[in-house]
Amino acid sequence: MTAGSPGSTDTAVTNQGLASPMSASQGSANTAAASPVVYLDHASTTPVDARVAARMAEVLNSATEFGNPAAASHDYGGIAGSLVEQARCQVAAAVGATSSEVVWTSGATEANNLALFGVAHYYRERGRHIVTSRTEHKAVLDPCRELQRRGWQITYLVPDRDGLIDPGQVAAALRTDTVLVSIMHVNNEIGVVQDVSAIAAICARHGSAWLHVDAAQSVGKCPVDFAGLGVDLMSLSGHKVYGPKGVGALLVSERKDGPRGAHVQLAPLLYGGGQERALRAGTLATHQVVGMGLAFDLAASTSSVETARIACLQRRLWQGLAAIGGVLRNGSATHSVPHLLNVSFDGVEGESLLAAVRPHLAVSTGSACNSSLGEPSYVLRALGRSERLSESSLRFGLGRTTTERDIDTAIAVLSQAVSRLREIAGTRPEKVPNLGTPG
């Protein structure tokens, strides 16, 4: 993928088939695309790449590609089946897996559930202990709570103030009856990257603890090598990578090397057709699978130039926000992807701030799955942030269409909104401590 130079002004990656925010604001048949609101919520979802959408439409409109991919008795099924396998190869190649390790799901949430419940039930006679962290996505935490209700024991690790889990914490938490460790690769709220390779080595030495990694936010943002990392299970999402919603995958390792001498086994969640190696019953949506395959193929070609461009934009955004004063950056600045920036604004009520910027910026206060609850971010609370600062945080998700003009707009809008809200609240800006350091 080619992109504008890191310092270029208003360079959206339009050669990726995505409408730039600038051109979109000048008019479009699509109402959402025509909005002047700057989209900075790529961690929630990404716009579908035009090339992905076009290929999906071809499959939907084709006179030969509409067959049931499991119908091997005729060419219609065979053609659809070939498309599914091609997409399986594309996903595998993008993340360092083999195609036979890719199990299609409806998204990362289902993949997480299949990993957690699948391991828990398959190995329930061996042990009923699972290790995870307090900063995982709800698609991991809620299944863990359900397993607790059913009698499993869960150890929740607490990260340091930067959001990082020390691999030694995992080693200390393992027990003879531990069957699974589930640790996210890239955190969906603060963007920190965990050392899953070191954790995988610890689990392998343990001998009976498998490692599951939620990597929904990883692909296209940092290198992902399923085999090289040594993890046993990995959850992937289509719509975080400029692909369609409603499709994802669980990578299930077939490696038999190491002290265990066997690969992980799962009990299925769904029964009824034997598809996906009998791990996930149901007729596959060929067009969605094809879309995810192409999206991952495109993501795999993401150049270091584009990553550097995003990093420049993030630094520009952070420096501009830090200059406001009374601003705190949440999460490690060094062990993180540049595509996410989470910031707390002291002396400002969170919902008021979100309401003030909403006409101009599409941002969130954290995970989209929690935005309707109106609760402080449990991720930030786990980092030791106060409830007040957790409530006054915003998450910025940068992506292929983000430009310098978008960043400058965000800085200007937030500077004005924070100043006005502090004035209303009676908090003088000069009395609010500068909690962050530009970097």
N, C-alpha and C positions, 0 to 999 in steps of 0.2 A: 504494500500500500504506500502510495506517495502522499505527502501532506505538505502543508505550508511550513515554512521554516519556523523554528520556535519563536522567533521574535516578530513574525509577520502580523500585520494588523488585519483584523476581520477575516481571518482565513478559516472558514469552515471547510470540513472535508467533503466537499460536494462531489468529488470523484468517487466517493463511496456510495453514491446513489441516494444520499440523504439531503433533503432540502435544508439549506442554511437558514438560521434564524433570521438573517437580514433579508434574504429574498422572500422568505415566507411572510414576513410582516408587510411586504409590498403587495400582497394579494395572492389568493389561491382559492381553488374550488373547495378545498377542505377548510372548514371553519376553524378547527383547532390549529391547523398550520398557519392560518392567516392571522392568528392572534399575535399582538406585539409583545406578549409576555415572554420573558427570557426563560428558557427551560434549563434548569440546573438541578434536575432530579434524576440523572441517569442511573443512580444506584437503585432507584425504585423500579424503573423500566427504561428501555431504550426504544427509540423509533425503529420500526422495521426497515432494514436496508432495502432500497428500491429494487435491487437485483434479487434479493430474497423474495420480496413480494411478487415480483414478476414471475419467478420460477414456480412459486406456489400456485399462482393463477394459471400457469400453463398446465400444471398437474390437474387442477380442478376442472379446467375446460377441455382437457384432452379426451379424445375419443378412444384412446388406448391405455391411458395411465390411471384409470379410475378403479381398477379391479381391487379385490380384497387381496392384500399381499400374502395372506396365508392360504389362498386357493391355488394349490400347486397343480391342479388337474387341467388347467388351460392357460393360454398365453396371456390373457388379461391379468390373471393373478401372478403369473411369472414376471410380467413387466413391472407391476407394482412391487413385487417382492425384490426385484433387482434394484429398484429405486431406493427401497428401504435399506438394502445392504450397502449400496453406494454411500448413503448418508451415514450409515454406521461406521464405514471406513473413514469418512471425512471427520467425524467427531473423534474417533480413536486417534487418527493421525495428529489432530490438533492438540491432544493432551497426553501423548506418549503412552497410549494403551493399544491393545490389539482389538480388532473389531468384534471378536467373540466375547470380549469383556463388557461390551456396551449393552445395557438393558434399557429399552425405552420406557419412559414413564410420562405422566401428564405434567411433570414439572419437578423442580427441586424439592418441593414439599412432600410429594409422594415418594421421591427417591429417599429422602431422609427417613420417612416413616418405614419404608421397606427395609432400609438398613437397620434401623433400631429395633423394630418389632421382629424383623426377619432373623437377626442374630439372637435376640433375647429368647425367642421361642424355640429356635433350632437347638440352642445350647443350654436350655433351661435346666437340664439334668446335671450339667457340668458346673454351673454357677449362676447366680442372679444378682451380680454386682456390675454396675456401669459407671464409668467416669466421664464427666463432661465439664463444661465451664459455665459460669454465670452470665457470660456475654454471648452465648450462642443465639442463633435465630430462634424465634418461637416454634419453628417447624422442627426443631430438635428438643427444645425445653418442654413443650407441651406433651409430646410423646413420652419423654422421660417421666413427667409427672403422672401420666396415665399408667406407665409401667410401675411406678411407685405404688399407685393405688392397687395394682394387681399383685403386689408383693415383692417386687424387685427393689433393691437398694441402690440409690444413686448418690455418688459423691460429686458435689459441685465445686470446682476449683475457682478461686478468686484471683483475677489478674492483678498485676501491679498497676501503679497509677498511670502508666503508659498504655495499659490494655493488653500487655503481653503475659502469656503463660510460660513460666519457666519449665522446661522439660523435666527438671528435677521434681516439680510438684506432681507431675504425672507418675513418675517412678515411685514417689512416696505414697501415692494414693492407691497403687495397684495391690490387689489381694489375691489369694489363691483362687477365690471364686469370681474374679473379674473376667468377664467375657467380652467386654467392648469398651473402647475409649472413643468418644466423639468430640473432635475439636475442629472448629472452623478454620479454614485457610486464611481468607481475607474477610475481616469483619465488615458487615453490611452497614454499620453506622459510623465507624471511625476509621475504617480502611487499614487497620494494622494487620500485618502479615505474621502468622504464627510459624514457629520452627517445626513444621509437621514432619520433616525428615528425621530430626532428632527424636521426636516422639514416636515415630514409626519404629526406629531402632530399639527404643525402650520396650515397646510392645512386643516386638519380635523376640527379644531376649527373655521376656516374661514367659512366652510360650503358649499361652491360651487366651491372651487379650488381643482381639482384633482391633484395628484402627479404622474408623470412619471419619471422613473429612467432607464438610460442606464447602464446596468450591464454586458455589453459584456466582460469587462476585469476582472470581479469579481470572477466568478466561478472557484474554484480550487486554488485561490490565497488568499481568505479570506472567512469567513463564510457569507453565504447568506440565509436569512430567510424572504421570501416574506411576509408571514403573520405577523411575529414578527416585521418587520420593519414598517408595516402599510402603505406601498405604494399601489397605485391603479393600476399602470401599470409598467411592467418591461420588458426591451428588453434583449434578450439572443442571443448568437452566438455559432454555433457548432465548427467553425475552430479555435477559441481561446482556446479551451479546448481539443485539440488533437482529434478532430472529423473532419468530412468532411466540405469543403466549400459548399456554396449554400443552407444551411439550418440554420434556427434560430427559435426563438419563441417570441411571445409577451404574457406575463402573464397578464391576465385581471381579476382583483379581483372580486370575487362574494360576498365579505363581505357586510353585510348590517347594521353592528353595528356602533356605534358612532353617532355624532350629525346629520349626513346627512340622516341616515336611509335608504339608497339606495346604490347600487353599480354603478360603472362607466359604461356608455354606449358609444358606438362608431358607427360612420357611416363607412361603409366599403370603401376601396379603389378600390377593384375589385368586379365585378359582373359576374355571369355566371354559378354557379353551386350549390351554397348554402353550400359549404363545410365549415368546421371550424365555425360552428354556424352562417353561413352566413356572417362571418367577413372577410373571405379570400377565394375567389373562386379559383378553380383550382385543378386538380388531384395531389395528394401528391406523391412525389418521395419516395416510401417506403424504399428503401435502404439507402437514406440519413437520413430520419427520424430515422430509426433503428440505424444508425451510431451515430447520435447525442445522442440518448437515452443511448446507451452503454457508450459513452464518458462521459456523465454527471454522470452515475452510477460509473464509475471509478474515476472521479474527486471527487465525494462525499466521496470516501474512502481515499483520500489523507491524510496522517498522519501528525501529528505535527512534527515528525522527518524529513520528507521531507521539510516542511516549514522552519524548523530550518536550514536545510542544505542549502537551497536557501538563507536564511538570512546571513549565514556565508560567502557564496560566494559573496554576494553583499557587505558586509563589507570589504572583501578582495579586491574586485575590487575598491571600493571607496578609501580605504587607499592607494592602489597602484597608483591610478590616482592623488589623492591629493598630493602625494609626488613629482609629476612632478613640481608643483608650478603653480600659476596663473590659478587655476581650481575652478570653481564655481558649487556647487550642486544646481540643480533646483528643487524646491518643498520641502515640509516638509519631514524631515527625521524621524519623529516620527508618523505622521498620514499618513502612506503610506504602500503599500505592498512591500515586499522585492524583488519581481520579476522584478521591473523596476527601473532603475537608469538613470537620465538625467543629463548630465554634459556639461558645457560650458568651452571652452579653450581660455583664453584671449591671444591676440597677434597672433591668427591663423585664416586664412580665411577658412570658413566652408567647401566649396566645395573642396578646396585643401586637407583638412584633410581627408574628406571622400574618395577622390580619392587615397590618400596615403595608407589608411588602407584597401581599398577594396580587394586587392589580398589576404589578410589574414583574414579579419573579415567581417562578415555579420552583419552590424549595420545600423541604420537609423538616419536621422536628426530630426525625429519626426514621426507623423502619416504617414503610408504608403499611405493614400489617398491624402496627400499633397506633397509627395516626388517628384513628377514630375513637380511641379509648380516652384520650385527653389526660394520660398519665405521664409523669416524668420518665425519661428514658431509663430503663433498668440497666442498660449497658453503661451509661454514664454514672449511675448510682454505684455500680460495681467497681468503677474506677475510683470511687471515693468522692465524687462530686456531690455537693449539697443538693437538696431537692430544688432549691431556688435556682441554682445554676443549671441543673439538669433540665428544668422547665424552660429556661431562657436560651436553649441551644437550637441551632439550625444546622442541618446537614446539606452540604453542597455536593452534587454529583456532576462532575465534568465529563464530557464525552466528545465524540467525533465532530459534532456540529458546534461546539462551544468556540466562541471567538474572543479576541481581546475586547471588542466592543461590549460583548455580553458581560465580561468581567468588570469593566469600568462602569457599566450600568448598575451592576449589583452593588459595587462599592458605593456609588453615589446614592442609590436608593436606601441602602442600609445606614449610611452615615446620617442621612436626613431623618430616617425613621427612629433610629436610636436616640438622636439628639432631641427630637420632639417628645418621645416617650419618657425620656429621663427628665425633661423639663416639666411634663405633666405630673410625673411622680415626685417631683421635688428633689431629684438627685442631680446635683451639678456635675457635669461631665468632668471638670477638673478634679473633683473629689473622688471620682471612681478610679481605683487603682488599675494600672495597666498590667493585666495578668498574663499577657502573651508577648513573645518576642518574635518579630518578623524573622523568617528564615526560608 
